[in-house]
Amino acid sequence: MQLDLGIIREIGLLGATVVLAFKLYVLKDLQQNTQNDLLVQNLMESNKKKDELLERTVSNFEKTMDSIVKKLEDIDKKIG
């Protein structure tokens, strides 16, 4: 964020201050955008992990239910 002496002479100290303030604003905006991008990336990774966990949970539930049904069918055959 440097201004050369020629620019300062042409636009004056107040103009140079305005230019530097604008550059600082742009840098802060870029920094905020970078932080937002990182947050979005982290949220997407977190959601992916949650989806994977949900898929495993559903799969385990289905296996458990299949096992229970098989045992009940076995019991029914023994009774019937």
N, C-alpha and C positions, 0 to 999 in steps of 0.2 A: 504494500500500500504506500508506494512512494510517488510523489509528484516531483517532476524536475523543476528547477528554478525558473525556466522559461514559462512554464504553464502558470506558476504562481504569479509571475510578473504580469501576465496577460489577464488573468481573471481576478487577481487580488487575493488577499489572505482570506476574506470571507468566502469567496468562490472556492478556494482550495479546501477550506473547511467543509463546505457543502459537498464537494466531490469526495473527500475522504469519508464523510459521514455516509454518503450513498454507497461507497465501496464497502464500508463496514456493514451496512444493512444487507447488501447482497451476500457478503460472506456469511453473515448470521443466518440468512435465508437458506443458503446452500448447506450450512451445518445442520439446520433444522430438518431439511429435506433428507439429508444423510441419516440422521437419527430416526426419522419416520420410516425410511426404507429398512433400516435395521430392525425396528420394532415390527414392521409388517413381516419381514423374513422370519423373525423369531416366533411370531404368532402362527405363521404357516407351518413351521416345523413342529410347534407344539400341537397344532390341530392334526397334523399327520400322525404324530405319536399317539394322540388320543384315538384317532380312527383305527390305527393298528391294534391298540389295546381293546377297543370295542369289538373288532373283528375276532380277536382271540377269545374274548369273553363269550361272544355269541357261539363260536365254534365249540368251546368247552361246554356251554349250556346244551347245545344240540347233542353232543356226545353223551352227556349225562342223561338227558331225556331219552335218548335211544337205549341206553343201558337199562334205565328204569322200565321202559316199555318191554324190553326183551325179558327182564326178570318177571314182570307181571304176566307176560304171555306164558312163560315157563310154569309159573304158579297155576295159571288157569288150566294148562294142559294136565298138570298133576291132579288138580281137583276134578276136572271134567273127564 
